[in-house]
Amino acid sequence: MTSARAERASAALGRVLEIASRVLRGLTLLAIAAAAAVLVVWLAWVADTPPSHTDAWLERVVVLAVLLAPSVVLLLFVAGLRDLAKLPERTRAMPADLRARAHDLQDRARRPSRRRILGVIVALFGLGRVVLGSREVLSPYAAVTIALRPAILVAAISAALAAAAELPGAVIALVVITVT
């Protein structure tokens, strides 16, 4: 009875992962399509009525940045979720990485140094490099707290809606630019 329940759970998990993969792929395509549409319309706008002075260029670049923001937020959210999907692999590899870093520190500590002060300074820089390199290994759960915050989820949903609205908006703007 337990093996049948485990098989059903495994099959359900497989379906959920497949659906999640498709959703991530769709969100990525939506973000790329919205960014491309915005960029095409912006280039057509600049080609149709080139700005006459620097302030006008600055205004148009700000408009471009604002219109590209939903695509950027959506791509960052998707990248965070993909990083979250790699979490089990990183967690399993963590003990081996920690042992390797500990052996590296022991080897560095056992090496004789020529000059005492210079050796201490070099060792401190080496320790700082190892600590900064270990940050990813020591905090694999940071992706969970970042990707699953309610504000990030609301921002991603809003960005998806805005990116979806940008596609027909870009078509309309392009038609208006070419007709006028």
Accessible surface in RSA format (square Angstrom, percent):
REM  Atomic radii and reference values for relative SASA: ProtOr
REM  Chains: A
REM  Algorithm: Lee & Richards
REM  Probe-radius: 1.40
REM  Slices: 20
REM RES _ NUM      All-atoms   Total-Side   Main-Chain    Non-polar    All polar
REM                ABS   REL    ABS   REL    ABS   REL    ABS   REL    ABS   REL
RES MET A   1   193.31 100.1 145.51  96.3  47.80 113.8 122.38 104.0  70.93  94.0
RES THR A   2   111.05  79.0 107.23 108.7   3.82   9.1  76.23 102.4  34.83  52.7
RES SER A   3    77.02  65.1  68.21  91.0   8.81  20.3  46.67  99.4  30.34  42.5
RES ALA A   4    47.61  43.8  43.01  66.4   4.60  10.5  47.07  66.3   0.54   1.4
RES ARG A   5   149.82  62.9 149.26  76.1   0.55   1.3  50.57  69.1  99.24  60.1
RES ALA A   6    59.93  55.1  48.27  74.5  11.66  26.5  55.76  78.5   4.18  11.1
RES GLU A   7   120.34  69.1 113.04  85.5   7.30  17.4  43.28  83.7  77.06  62.9
RES ARG A   8   155.30  65.2 149.79  76.4   5.51  13.1  75.21 102.8  80.09  48.5
RES ALA A   9    61.15  56.2  48.83  75.4  12.32  28.0  56.98  80.2   4.17  11.0
RES SER A  10    73.82  62.4  63.11  84.2  10.71  24.7  29.05  61.9  44.77  62.7
RES ALA A  11    48.88  44.9  35.80  55.2  13.08  29.8  46.87  66.0   2.01   5.3
RES ALA A  12    38.86  35.7  38.07  58.7   0.80   1.8  38.65  54.4   0.22   0.6
RES LEU A  13   105.05  58.5 101.45  72.6   3.59   9.0 104.19  73.2   0.86   2.3
RES GLY A  14    37.21  45.9   0.00   N/A  37.21  45.9  31.64  86.8   5.58  12.5
RES ARG A  15   144.40  60.6 141.90  72.3   2.51   6.0  65.93  90.1  78.47  47.6
RES VAL A  16    89.07  58.6  87.63  79.3   1.44   3.5  88.42  76.8   0.65   1.8
RES LEU A  17   107.50  59.9 102.68  73.5   4.82  12.1 103.00  72.3   4.50  12.1
RES GLU A  18    88.20  50.6  81.22  61.4   6.98  16.6  33.63  65.0  54.57  44.6
RES ILE A  19   104.58  59.5 104.19  77.6   0.39   0.9 104.58  75.3   0.00   0.0
RES ALA A  20    43.11  39.6  37.16  57.3   5.95  13.5  42.81  60.3   0.30   0.8
RES SER A  21    48.60  41.1  41.71  55.7   6.90  15.9  27.97  59.6  20.63  28.9
RES ARG A  22   142.44  59.8 134.29  68.5   8.15  19.4  41.77  57.1 100.67  61.0
RES VAL A  23    81.00  53.3  74.33  67.3   6.66  16.1  80.35  69.8   0.65   1.8
RES LEU A  24    24.50  13.6  24.50  17.5   0.00   0.0  24.50  17.2   0.00   0.0
RES ARG A  25   127.51  53.5 127.48  65.0   0.03   0.1  52.66  72.0  74.85  45.4
RES GLY A  26    36.30  44.8   0.00   N/A  36.30  44.8  30.78  84.5   5.52  12.4
RES LEU A  27    34.36  19.1  33.56  24.0   0.81   2.0  33.61  23.6   0.75   2.0
RES THR A  28    24.83  17.7  24.83  25.2   0.00   0.0  24.83  33.3   0.00   0.0
RES LEU A  29   113.15  63.0 110.72  79.2   2.43   6.1 111.04  78.0   2.10   5.7
RES LEU A  30    38.66  21.5  33.52  24.0   5.14  12.9  37.91  26.6   0.75   2.0
RES ALA A  31     0.00   0.0   0.00   0.0   0.00   0.0   0.00   0.0   0.00   0.0
RES ILE A  32    93.72  53.3  91.50  68.2   2.22   5.3  93.02  67.0   0.70   1.9
RES ALA A  33    42.87  39.4  34.29  52.9   8.58  19.5  40.67  57.3   2.20   5.8
RES ALA A  34     0.00   0.0   0.00   0.0   0.00   0.0   0.00   0.0   0.00   0.0
RES ALA A  35    25.66  23.6  24.47  37.8   1.19   2.7  24.94  35.1   0.73   1.9
RES ALA A  36    51.01  46.9  44.13  68.1   6.88  15.6  50.35  70.9   0.66   1.7
RES ALA A  37    22.77  20.9  13.81  21.3   8.95  20.4  22.05  31.0   0.72   1.9
RES VAL A  38     7.31   4.8   4.77   4.3   2.54   6.1   6.42   5.6   0.88   2.4
RES LEU A  39    77.32  43.1  77.32  55.3   0.00   0.0  77.32  54.3   0.00   0.0
RES VAL A  40    79.66  52.4  77.01  69.7   2.65   6.4  78.34  68.1   1.32   3.6
RES VAL A  41    22.06  14.5  22.06  20.0   0.00   0.0  22.06  19.2   0.00   0.0
RES TRP A  42    27.99  11.2  25.75  12.5   2.24   5.3  27.74  14.8   0.24   0.4
RES LEU A  43    95.05  52.9  91.51  65.5   3.54   8.9  92.02  64.6   3.03   8.1
RES ALA A  44    25.24  23.2  15.70  24.2   9.53  21.7  22.89  32.2   2.35   6.2
RES TRP A  45    81.25  32.6  81.25  39.3   0.00   0.0  62.97  33.6  18.28  29.7
RES VAL A  46    20.87  13.7  20.14  18.2   0.74   1.8  20.14  17.5   0.74   2.0
RES ALA A  47    82.23  75.6  50.55  78.0  31.67  72.1  60.80  85.6  21.42  56.7
RES ASP A  48    72.90  51.1  45.38  45.2  27.52  65.1  11.90  28.0  60.99  60.8
RES THR A  49    65.40  46.5  62.31  63.2   3.10   7.4  63.79  85.7   1.61   2.4
RES PRO A  50    94.74  69.0  77.25  70.4  17.49  63.6  77.25  63.8  17.49 108.7
RES PRO A  51    16.65  12.1   0.00   0.0  16.65  60.5   3.47   2.9  13.18  81.9
RES SER A  52   104.33  88.2  62.18  83.0  42.14  97.1  53.97 114.9  50.36  70.6
RES HIS A  53   105.71  57.8  97.40  67.7   8.31  21.2  76.69  79.0  29.02  33.8
RES THR A  54   109.86  78.1 104.66 106.1   5.20  12.4  70.59  94.8  39.26  59.4
RES ASP A  55    89.94  63.0  88.53  88.1   1.42   3.4  16.63  39.1  73.31  73.1
RES ALA A  56    17.57  16.2  17.10  26.4   0.47   1.1  17.41  24.5   0.16   0.4
RES TRP A  57   105.51  42.3 105.44  51.0   0.07   0.2  88.95  47.4  16.56  26.9
RES LEU A  58   111.93  62.3 108.37  77.5   3.56   9.0 111.58  78.4   0.35   0.9
RES GLU A  59   111.32  63.9 106.88  80.9   4.44  10.6  43.08  83.3  68.24  55.7
RES ARG A  60    28.36  11.9  28.35  14.5   0.01   0.0   2.88   3.9  25.48  15.4
RES VAL A  61    73.35  48.3  73.03  66.1   0.33   0.8  73.03  63.5   0.33   0.9
RES VAL A  62    79.64  52.4  78.37  71.0   1.27   3.0  79.64  69.2   0.00   0.0
RES VAL A  63    59.32  39.0  57.26  51.8   2.06   5.0  59.31  51.5   0.01   0.0
RES LEU A  64    26.41  14.7  26.41  18.9   0.00   0.0  26.41  18.5   0.00   0.0
RES ALA A  65    60.48  55.6  47.77  73.7  12.70  28.9  53.64  75.5   6.84  18.1
RES VAL A  66    96.81  63.7  89.59  81.1   7.22  17.4  92.48  80.4   4.33  11.8
RES LEU A  67    71.92  40.1  71.60  51.2   0.32   0.8  71.83  50.4   0.08   0.2
RES LEU A  68    43.57  24.3  43.57  31.2   0.00   0.0  43.57  30.6   0.00   0.0
RES ALA A  69    44.73  41.1  39.99  61.7   4.74  10.8  44.73  63.0   0.00   0.0
RES PRO A  70    20.58  15.0  17.12  15.6   3.46  12.6  20.36  16.8   0.22   1.4
RES SER A  71     1.80   1.5   1.80   2.4   0.00   0.0   1.77   3.8   0.03   0.0
RES VAL A  72    78.49  51.6  77.44  70.1   1.04   2.5  78.42  68.1   0.07   0.2
RES VAL A  73    55.02  36.2  54.19  49.1   0.83   2.0  54.19  47.1   0.83   2.3
RES LEU A  74     0.80   0.4   0.80   0.6   0.00   0.0   0.80   0.6   0.00   0.0
RES LEU A  75    67.13  37.4  63.02  45.1   4.12  10.3  63.35  44.5   3.78  10.2
RES LEU A  76   120.52  67.1 112.32  80.4   8.20  20.6 113.02  79.4   7.50  20.2
RES PHE A  77    24.87  12.4  17.92  11.1   6.95  18.1  23.96  14.5   0.91   2.6
RES VAL A  78     3.21   2.1   3.21   2.9   0.00   0.0   3.21   2.8   0.00   0.0
RES ALA A  79    56.50  52.0  45.78  70.6  10.72  24.4  51.00  71.8   5.51  14.6
RES GLY A  80    24.97  30.8   0.00   N/A  24.97  30.8  24.35  66.8   0.62   1.4
RES LEU A  81    39.43  22.0  35.74  25.6   3.69   9.3  35.74  25.1   3.69   9.9
RES ARG A  82   100.89  42.4  99.19  50.6   1.70   4.1  41.97  57.4  58.92  35.7
RES ASP A  83    53.81  37.7  51.28  51.0   2.53   6.0  17.11  40.3  36.71  36.6
RES LEU A  84    35.44  19.7  31.02  22.2   4.42  11.1  31.02  21.8   4.42  11.9
RES ALA A  85    74.13  68.2  46.34  71.5  27.79  63.2  58.11  81.8  16.02  42.4
RES LYS A  86   115.88  56.5 115.48  70.9   0.40   0.9  60.63  54.6  55.25  58.9
RES LEU A  87    19.80  11.0  19.80  14.2   0.00   0.0  19.80  13.9   0.00   0.0
RES PRO A  88    71.34  52.0  64.05  58.4   7.29  26.5  70.97  58.6   0.37   2.3
RES GLU A  89   107.86  61.9 102.61  77.6   5.25  12.5  33.72  65.2  74.14  60.5
RES ARG A  90    57.08  24.0  49.37  25.2   7.71  18.4  38.46  52.6  18.62  11.3
RES THR A  91    41.81  29.7  38.09  38.6   3.72   8.9  36.61  49.2   5.21   7.9
RES ARG A  92   174.50  73.3 149.35  76.1  25.15  59.9  79.43 108.6  95.07  57.6
RES ALA A  93    46.24  42.5  39.11  60.4   7.13  16.2  46.14  65.0   0.10   0.3
RES MET A  94    40.81  21.1  40.18  26.6   0.63   1.5  37.51  31.9   3.30   4.4
RES PRO A  95    65.29  47.6  61.26  55.8   4.04  14.7  65.01  53.7   0.28   1.7
RES ALA A  96    55.05  50.6  49.23  76.0   5.82  13.2  50.06  70.5   4.99  13.2
RES ASP A  97    58.12  40.7  56.87  56.6   1.24   2.9   6.95  16.4  51.17  51.0
RES LEU A  98    69.39  38.6  64.87  46.4   4.53  11.4  65.20  45.8   4.20  11.3
RES ARG A  99   144.26  60.6 142.35  72.6   1.90   4.5  61.75  84.4  82.51  50.0
RES ALA A 100    61.52  56.6  49.12  75.8  12.40  28.2  55.75  78.5   5.76  15.3
RES ARG A 101    78.54  33.0  76.47  39.0   2.07   4.9  17.34  23.7  61.20  37.1
RES ALA A 102    47.19  43.4  42.69  65.9   4.50  10.2  46.33  65.2   0.86   2.3
RES HIS A 103   106.17  58.0 105.95  73.6   0.22   0.6  74.64  76.9  31.52  36.7
RES ASP A 104    49.58  34.7  45.51  45.3   4.07   9.6  18.52  43.6  31.06  31.0
RES LEU A 105    63.89  35.6  60.57  43.3   3.32   8.4  60.75  42.7   3.14   8.4
RES GLN A 106    85.26  47.7  80.98  59.2   4.27  10.2  25.31  53.9  59.94  45.5
RES ASP A 107    76.17  53.4  72.57  72.2   3.61   8.5  16.79  39.5  59.39  59.2
RES ARG A 108    75.31  31.6  60.50  30.8  14.81  35.3  25.97  35.5  49.34  29.9
RES ALA A 109    86.96  80.0  48.23  74.4  38.73  88.1  60.35  85.0  26.61  70.5
RES ARG A 110   177.93  74.7 149.70  76.3  28.23  67.2  64.18  87.7 113.75  68.9
RES ARG A 111   153.60  64.5 138.93  70.8  14.66  34.9  59.85  81.8  93.75  56.8
RES PRO A 112   128.89  93.9  99.67  90.9  29.23 106.2 108.86  89.9  20.03 124.5
RES SER A 113    71.03  60.0  39.33  52.5  31.70  73.0  25.86  55.1  45.17  63.3
RES ARG A 114   242.20 101.7 199.96 101.9  42.23 100.6  81.31 111.1 160.89  97.5
RES ARG A 115   165.80  69.6 160.20  81.7   5.60  13.3  48.86  66.8 116.93  70.9
RES ARG A 116   204.36  85.8 192.45  98.1  11.91  28.4  68.40  93.5 135.96  82.4
RES ILE A 117   135.02  76.8 132.45  98.7   2.57   6.2 133.67  96.3   1.35   3.7
RES LEU A 118    92.86  51.7  90.50  64.7   2.36   5.9  91.56  64.3   1.30   3.5
RES GLY A 119    16.21  20.0   0.00   N/A  16.21  20.0  10.90  29.9   5.31  11.9
RES VAL A 120    84.72  55.8  81.68  73.9   3.04   7.3  84.16  73.1   0.56   1.5
RES ILE A 121    78.04  44.4  77.85  58.0   0.19   0.5  78.04  56.2   0.00   0.0
RES VAL A 122    92.70  61.0  90.22  81.7   2.48   6.0  91.38  79.4   1.31   3.6
RES ALA A 123    63.86  58.7  48.86  75.4  15.00  34.1  59.20  83.4   4.66  12.3
RES LEU A 124   111.95  62.3 103.87  74.3   8.08  20.3 104.46  73.4   7.49  20.2
RES PHE A 125   154.02  77.1 145.01  89.8   9.01  23.4 148.15  89.8   5.87  16.8
RES GLY A 126     8.99  11.1   0.00   N/A   8.99  11.1   8.16  22.4   0.83   1.8
RES LEU A 127    81.56  45.4  79.79  57.1   1.77   4.4  79.97  56.2   1.59   4.3
RES GLY A 128    31.81  39.2   0.00   N/A  31.81  39.2  31.42  86.2   0.40   0.9
RES ARG A 129   145.74  61.2 137.10  69.9   8.64  20.6  70.75  96.7  74.99  45.4
RES VAL A 130    11.03   7.3   8.53   7.7   2.50   6.0  11.03   9.6   0.00   0.0
RES VAL A 131    86.45  56.9  83.32  75.4   3.13   7.5  84.74  73.6   1.71   4.6
RES LEU A 132   125.65  70.0 112.50  80.5  13.15  33.1 113.31  79.6  12.34  33.2
RES GLY A 133    34.67  42.8   0.00   N/A  34.67  42.8  27.47  75.4   7.20  16.1
RES SER A 134     9.02   7.6   9.02  12.0   0.00   0.0   5.00  10.6   4.02   5.6
RES ARG A 135   164.54  69.1 161.03  82.1   3.52   8.4  54.52  74.5 110.02  66.7
RES GLU A 136   116.07  66.6 105.87  80.1  10.20  24.3  40.57  78.5  75.49  61.6
RES VAL A 137    22.18  14.6  15.38  13.9   6.81  16.4  21.66  18.8   0.53   1.4
RES LEU A 138   107.81  60.0  82.65  59.1  25.16  63.2  83.10  58.4  24.71  66.5
RES SER A 139    49.88  42.1  41.58  55.5   8.30  19.1  37.07  78.9  12.81  17.9
RES PRO A 140     4.08   3.0   4.08   3.7   0.00   0.0   4.08   3.4   0.00   0.0
RES TYR A 141   119.65  55.9 119.05  67.7   0.60   1.6  95.99  72.1  23.67  29.2
RES ALA A 142    43.35  39.9  36.85  56.9   6.49  14.8  41.84  58.9   1.50   4.0
RES ALA A 143    13.77  12.7   5.80   8.9   7.97  18.1  11.64  16.4   2.13   5.6
RES VAL A 144    45.62  30.0  45.50  41.2   0.12   0.3  45.50  39.5   0.12   0.3
RES THR A 145    78.97  56.2  70.50  71.5   8.47  20.2  68.94  92.6  10.03  15.2
RES ILE A 146    95.60  54.4  95.60  71.2   0.00   0.0  95.60  68.8   0.00   0.0
RES ALA A 147     4.41   4.1   2.09   3.2   2.31   5.3   4.41   6.2   0.00   0.0
RES LEU A 148    93.44  52.0  77.91  55.7  15.53  39.0  78.83  55.4  14.61  39.3
RES ARG A 149   126.85  53.3 124.63  63.5   2.22   5.3  34.79  47.5  92.07  55.8
RES PRO A 150   103.46  75.4 101.12  92.2   2.34   8.5 103.46  85.4   0.00   0.0
RES ALA A 151    74.37  68.4  60.27  93.0  14.09  32.1  67.79  95.5   6.57  17.4
RES ILE A 152    63.33  36.0  62.92  46.9   0.41   1.0  62.92  45.3   0.41   1.1
RES LEU A 153    66.20  36.9  66.05  47.3   0.15   0.4  66.07  46.4   0.13   0.3
RES VAL A 154    95.82  63.1  94.92  85.9   0.90   2.2  95.68  83.1   0.13   0.4
RES ALA A 155    42.61  39.2  33.70  52.0   8.91  20.3  40.61  57.2   2.00   5.3
RES ALA A 156     5.35   4.9   4.26   6.6   1.09   2.5   4.67   6.6   0.68   1.8
RES ILE A 157   109.72  62.4 107.33  80.0   2.39   5.8 109.71  79.0   0.01   0.0
RES SER A 158    58.75  49.6  53.08  70.8   5.67  13.1  34.04  72.5  24.71  34.6
RES ALA A 159     6.74   6.2   2.57   4.0   4.16   9.5   6.28   8.8   0.46   1.2
RES ALA A 160    19.92  18.3  18.56  28.6   1.36   3.1  18.96  26.7   0.96   2.6
RES LEU A 161   123.07  68.5 117.87  84.3   5.20  13.1 118.41  83.2   4.66  12.5
RES ALA A 162    39.09  35.9  30.32  46.8   8.77  20.0  37.85  53.3   1.24   3.3
RES ALA A 163     0.00   0.0   0.00   0.0   0.00   0.0   0.00   0.0   0.00   0.0
RES ALA A 164    47.10  43.3  39.01  60.2   8.09  18.4  39.76  56.0   7.34  19.4
RES ALA A 165    65.79  60.5  50.42  77.8  15.36  34.9  57.57  81.1   8.22  21.8
RES GLU A 166    23.98  13.8  17.76  13.4   6.22  14.8  19.81  38.3   4.17   3.4
RES LEU A 167    54.34  30.3  53.38  38.2   0.96   2.4  53.61  37.7   0.73   2.0
RES PRO A 168    75.02  54.7  68.94  62.8   6.07  22.1  74.57  61.6   0.44   2.7
RES GLY A 169    35.25  43.5   0.00   N/A  35.25  43.5  29.59  81.2   5.66  12.7
RES ALA A 170     9.99   9.2   4.54   7.0   5.45  12.4   8.53  12.0   1.45   3.9
RES VAL A 171    96.26  63.3  94.49  85.5   1.77   4.3  96.15  83.5   0.11   0.3
RES ILE A 172   112.94  64.3 110.93  82.6   2.02   4.9 112.94  81.3   0.00   0.0
RES ALA A 173    34.26  31.5  28.59  44.1   5.67  12.9  34.04  47.9   0.22   0.6
RES LEU A 174    57.68  32.1  57.59  41.2   0.09   0.2  57.62  40.5   0.06   0.2
RES VAL A 175    82.43  54.2  81.05  73.4   1.38   3.3  82.38  71.6   0.05   0.1
RES VAL A 176    80.84  53.2  78.37  70.9   2.47   6.0  80.84  70.2   0.00   0.0
RES ILE A 177    27.63  15.7  24.40  18.2   3.23   7.8  25.29  18.2   2.34   6.3
RES THR A 178   100.74  71.7  68.15  69.1  32.59  77.7  64.38  86.5  36.37  55.0
RES VAL A 179   118.16  77.8  87.38  79.1  30.79  74.2  92.38  80.3  25.78  69.9
RES THR A 180   119.07  84.7  72.20  73.2  46.86 111.7  91.52 122.9  27.55  41.6
END  Absolute sums over single chains surface
CHAIN  1 A    12972.8      11529.0       1443.8       9501.9       3470.9
END  Absolute sums over all chains
TOTAL         12972.8      11529.0       1443.8       9501.9       3470.9
